[in-house]
Amino acid sequence: MSTTQAQIADLNKRSYANGRVVNWYSELEFLHPSEAVILRDLLPQIRNKRLLDIGIGGGRTTKYLLEISSDYTGIDYTPACIEAAKKKYPAANLLNCDARDLGRFSAGDFSFVLFSLNGIDYVCHEDRLQILGEIHRVLQPGGYFAFSTHNRDYRDFNKLPWQAGVPVSVNLLKNCVYTLAFLPRHLLMRKHEVHADDYSIINDNAHGFSLLTYNIGVAGQNKQLESSGFIAVAAYDMHGKLVTEDRDSAWTYYLAQKPL
């Protein structure tokens, strides 16, 4: 791993361990529209099956997956997040575990894997491919993998609020003030950015401009999934609409399958 790649992993992990960030994730308990659509459509295939929930934070999705199956495992690489989730779901199987190494699980252990809230976006490119390989390994043949990721094809990709060309509003003004407050940090973090042909890793506004975030478009992500052994089943915009390309959503949701 090069120095820049090591810095990406370290900076992001430290940010997620921050007490304020842990508390923020601990208060979340909802599904995004696209997550609800994916889980609804997959329900007949995954009901009462073995499920793996990666990057659970404070347990945002735990409640919903437990309603689908009691054979549920939730993992996160931040110990404080796992402790917060255990307080809400003491009976659930919740483990401190890094998605880059799922060695505690056997090949074909799970029928469905979820990696939500763009959690896969906070490692370097090589680690992302390693995560995809690990998820492919622990899925049973025919099993499904759903996740979200930042969209490099978004029309406002890598733009500061005043560059986005949106109408003036109270929300825009708040975003501008927020950005100006953290602008020194943003300028320091930009030196770690990576821009490749198929993806970019940029410093966006999440958690006070403290993260380096992977962004990729639909075509690039489908290619990456296929190279990792998956069948790219579907891509969804942030409203749960099926898409083949997406310039309107900052995030894109994917459903992939391990071939039989």
Disulfide bonds with the S-S distance in Angstrom:
none
